[in-house]
Amino acid sequence: MFTIFHTPRSRSMRVIWLCEEMGAPYEVKPASFFEPTPEFLEANPLRTIPAFKDGDVRMTESIAIMVYMMEKCGPTDLAVKPNEPAYADYLQYLIFSEATAAAPANALIAGKFLAKDGAGENWTSGYIIEALSKRAAFLEDRLKSREFVAGDRFTAADIAIAYTIGLLGFVGVSGGEASQSYHERMTARPAYQRAAAIQ
Ligand SMILES: N[C@@H](CCC(=O)N[C@@H](CS)C(=O)NCC(=O)O)C(=O)O
């Protein structure tokens, strides 16, 4: 049984959505980085969401957790295998979703909600918005001619990227119509809907 420390709409959504797609057994523990429980702190002293436990295993990176779960519960078609033509694209977009496209948004979100008296709006926040807009445009270009971000079936890369497109929308960055329609298609999946209903 996997344990997932979760805050609604946070990156733990990627992990829960994947469990729902795979039918993997999991339990959810509500978590807050502002008021961490001792159990959450034990799983993740960094206090970031998600945190993940599987027996003695502790993990804190959403994409790494997804790869771990697919290896543990697979084989699954949600992972693209090295002998498939889409393998490189799959890896590229799985990692891109967080490392390049989502990570810079954290400073912006913190500035928006935590900085006092507009102090979060400065040269750096402008730079981050510009950088995120480039990432969104890159994805928009990719998604104009594709049903899925990598290969010709739904994979974990779609979970990772669809979450990121939602996060970019949350900070006011939109790639355009193709990204929007892709996001609507992906989040209409019953597994996403079940994950999104969890508080
Ligand atoms: N790279 C990590 C990022 C985790 C992360 O930044 N999560 C956000 C919530 S979605 C968070 O905990 N932010 C608080 C912080 O950065 O201290 C992942 O993909 O899981």
The ligand as an SDF file (V2000), in Angstrom:
LIG
                    3D

 20 19  0  0  0  0  0  0  0  0999 V2000
    9.8990   18.9840   -7.8090 N   0  0  0  0  0  0  0  0  0  0  0  0
    8.9450   18.6920   -6.7760 C   0  0  0  0  0  0  0  0  0  0  0  0
    8.2800   19.9930   -6.3670 C   0  0  0  0  0  0  0  0  0  0  0  0
    7.4080   19.8540   -5.1440 C   0  0  0  0  0  0  0  0  0  0  0  0
    6.7750   21.1960   -4.7910 C   0  0  0  0  0  0  0  0  0  0  0  0
    7.3990   22.2420   -4.9720 O   0  0  0  0  0  0  0  0  0  0  0  0
    5.5360   21.1550   -4.3210 N   0  0  0  0  0  0  0  0  0  0  0  0
    4.8880   22.4010   -3.9250 C   0  0  0  0  0  0  0  0  0  0  0  0
    3.3830   22.1650   -3.8610 C   0  0  0  0  0  0  0  0  0  0  0  0
    2.7140   21.7240   -5.4440 S   0  0  0  0  0  0  0  0  0  0  0  0
    5.3740   22.7780   -2.5600 C   0  0  0  0  0  0  0  0  0  0  0  0
    5.4370   21.9380   -1.6810 O   0  0  0  0  0  0  0  0  0  0  0  0
    5.7590   24.0520   -2.3780 N   0  0  0  0  0  0  0  0  0  0  0  0
    6.2420   24.5450   -1.1010 C   0  0  0  0  0  0  0  0  0  0  0  0
    7.7250   24.7640   -1.1150 C   0  0  0  0  0  0  0  0  0  0  0  0
    8.3320   24.8190   -2.1980 O   0  0  0  0  0  0  0  0  0  0  0  0
    8.2930   24.8880   -0.0280 O   0  0  0  0  0  0  0  0  0  0  0  0
    7.9170   17.6680   -7.3030 C   0  0  0  0  0  0  0  0  0  0  0  0
    7.7750   17.5390   -8.5240 O   0  0  0  0  0  0  0  0  0  0  0  0
    7.2790   16.9830   -6.5000 O   0  0  0  0  0  0  0  0  0  0  0  0
  1  2  1  0
  2  3  1  0
  2 18  1  0
  3  4  1  0
  4  5  1  0
  5  6  2  0
  5  7  1  0
  7  8  1  0
  8  9  1  0
  8 11  1  0
  9 10  1  0
 11 12  2  0
 11 13  1  0
 13 14  1  0
 14 15  1  0
 15 16  2  0
 15 17  1  0
 18 19  2  0
 18 20  1  0
M  END
$$$$
